[in-house]
Amino acid sequence: MKPGTALEKDVQRVYSHLLNMRDEGVVVANRVFMTGKSGVQHEIDVYYEFMKAGIRHRVAIECKDWATPVSKGQIQEFESKLRDIGNITGVMVSRNGYQSGAEAFARHWDILPLLVRDLPAFNILLAERIKTVALPDETYVGEPFWIIMELRDGSITGTHWGQKDPITGKGIIPLTFSRAHAERLFNEAGLDPTEWAIRGLPRYAFRAFLIHLEFYEKMMNAEAVILFLPPGAPPDAQFIAIKASRADLIRDYYGEKIPSINDASQ
């Protein structure tokens, strides 16, 4: 194995998670070769690029898994490589820090000098992914559903609001097709806005809900119910309740396979 390969793989994994918290599809590559304006081919340890507002952003990451601190000269070599490639941002990750003056020199040339300990641990990445993907905020629009979720200290906890069916005693977790219908349900249930909030479920948050729904169905004797009102329904019209199993929601509204609890236990 090439020296430093393990560190390069770690950096690639960390940045891949950070850049795809909401399934943006950013590809983070290891060992990319790029030809500079001089015609010289340069090897990049970890590389990624993305488009934002019509602008292409490119980032090269140099990994130094060495027993000694990075010197100013090594920063100069990296800066020269970046300048030859052109229109690219540089990041350096060092296992054992930087010699005197090297870090300041890096920042002077807009190279971000990081230490390995600056990289988030995997458990932190996983927690961040749960927050950004599974726990929708107030800016999310339902695609196509809206749901009511628990609030604690102003943040969503991940718990979904539900009621008990008075006939079967089974728990029901309501979904609506519009925010207005979710607001009506919220008000009719007399929910406290400091404890509960309406949230839209874009596709990636809907996927997280469907993963939770299997647990609700198997472990908590609960199911999802779509509450529907036809267009033009009078204000006092009762919701039409349509039971929706996880399998039906996946087939009719998500359209792709989703991991199962059974998969994890095999």
N, C-alpha and C positions, 0 to 999 in steps of 0.2 A: 504493500500500500504506500502510495506517495506520502512523504511527511506532510502533516497538516491536513490530510484529507478528512480525518474525523472532525476537525474543527470546521472545515468548509461545509461538511454535511450538516453539522449542528446549526451553523449560521443560515444555510439554505432552508432548513426546516423552520427555524424561528421566523425568518422573514416571510416564508410562504404562509404561515399561520397569520402573522400580523397583517399582511396585505390582502388576505382573503377572509376577513372576519365575517363579511356578509356575502360570501360566495361570489366575489367580483371576477374571479377567473384569471387573476394575475399569475403568470408563470414565472417562477423563480428558478433559474438554471445554475448548474454547477459546471465550472470549467468551460467557459465560452471563449472562443477565439475571435478577435475583432481586428480588422485592418485599419491602421491609422492613416493620416494624410500623407505620411512619409512613405507609405507602402509596406511598412513593417507590421507584422502580425503580433498582436499582444494577447496574452492569456489572462482572462478575468476569472478569479476564483469563484465568485457568486455574482450573478447579474440578473436584474429584472427591469422591465419597462412597462409603462401603462400610459393610456391616453386620458387626459383630463382637460375639459373645455377646449378640445381640439388641439391641445398641445401634447407632444410626445415627451415623456419624462423617462430618462435612462439613468440607471444607478449601477455603479461598479463597486464591489466590495472586495477588499484585499484582506486575507486572513493570515495572521502571523502567529503560528503555533510554535513559538520559539522559547528556549530557556532564558534568553536575554531580552532586555527591553528593546523596542524598535528605536533606531537611530534617526537623526535628522536626514541623513543621507538616503535612508530607505524611504522616507516620506518624499524626498525629492524625486526618487526614481518613480514612485507611484504617480506623483503630480505630472511628471514628464509623460508618462503613459496616457494619463487622462487628457492632457493637452493635445497629444498627437491624435487621439481618437476624436476628441471634440464633442461639445454639446452633451456632456455626461457628468453626473455628480459622483463624487468619490466618498467612500466610507472605508475606514480601516478598523479591523478588530484584532487586538493583540492579547495574547495569553498572559504576558508578563510586563505590561505597561510600556512606557515610553521614556527614552533618555531625556535629560535636561534640554529644553528648548525644542524638542521634536513635536510635542503636542501643540505648542503655540505656533510653530511653523505650519503644521497641518491646518490649523484653523485659519491662518492667514491666507491659505490657498483654498479655502472653503472645503477642506476635507474633514469629515467628522471622525475624530479619533475615539474609538470605543474600546473598552476592556471586555473580556469574556463575561465577567460578572455583571456587565451592563445589560446583557441579553436576558430577556425574560425566561424564567424557568417554564417547563412545559405545563406544570399545574396552573401557573398564572395565565398562560395562553389559553388553556382550556376554560378557565373561569371567565376570561374576557370574551371568549367565543360564545359561551352560554349567554352572557349579558347582551352581546351585540346581535346575536342571531335568534336566540330563543326568547328573549325578553324584549318585545317591541316597545318603542317609546311613542310619545304623543305625535310624532311626525309621520308615523307609518300609516299608509292607506291600505284598507282591506282589499285583498285580491283572492277570493271575492268576499271574505268574511270579516266580521267584527265580533269581538268577544269582550267579556268583562274579567279583569284580573285584579288580584289583591295588591294593595299599596302598603308599604311599610317605610316610614320615615321619608316619604316622597318618592320611593323607588319601587318598581315592580318586583314582586318576589318570585314569580313563576307559577303561583297558584291560580287556578281558574275558578271563577265563581259559578256555583251551580245550585240547584234546588232538588228537593225530593219529589218524585212523582207521587201524588196523594193516593193513587190507586195501587201501583205496583211497589211503592216504597223504594224504587230504584233511583239513584242519583242521575240528574240530567244536567248537561253542560250546554247552555244555549249558544248558538251561533246565529248571527243575522247578516243579511245581505247589504245593509246600509247602516251608517252611523246614526241616522235619525231613529231607526227602529231600535238600535242598541240603547239610545238615550231614553226612549220611551220605556223599554224594559227596565233600565236602571232606575228611573223615577217611580215606576209602578212597584218595584221591589223595595223602595224606600232605602236604597243603599247610601251609606255615608261616603261622600266624595273624598274624605281624608283616608278612607280605608279601601276604596275600590275605584277603578278607573276603566274607561272604555279604551280599547286598543284595536287598531286595524291589524290584520294578519297578512303581510305580503308573503310571497311564495316561500321564502326561507324561514319565516316565523311560523307559517302554516305547517311546514314540514316538521318543525320542532313540536308543534302542538299534536300532530299526528303520532309522533313517537311517544309523547306523554299519554295520548288517548289509549294506546294499547295497555298501559299500566292501569289507567282508570277502568277499562273494560274488564280486565282479568283480576285485578286486585281489590278494586273498590266498588264493584257492582254499579258502575256508572256508565253512561253513554252520552254521545253528542246528540243534540236535537237542533234542527234548523227551524227557527221561528220566522215565519213568512207572512207578509201582508201584500195582497195584490195592489197594483197601482190604482190610486183613486179610492182606496178603502176609507170609510168614514173614521173619524178620530176615535170613536168608541169601539171599533171593530176588534174582535179577538184575534190574537195571533193563530195562524195555522201551524201546528207543531208536526214536523216531519222527522222521524227517527233517522239517524244517519250513522251507520256503523263505520268503524275505521276503514274497513275494506272498501266500502262504497265511496267514502270520501276520497280515498287514494285513487280509486279507479275513475271516478267522475270529475274530480276537481284538481287532483295533483298530477296524475297521469304517469308517474314513475314509481319504481319499486322503492320502498323505504325499509331500513333495517328493522328487524323484529327482536323482541326479548328472547325468543327462541333461538335466534342466530347467535346471540351472545353466550347462551348456555351450552351450545354444542361444542 
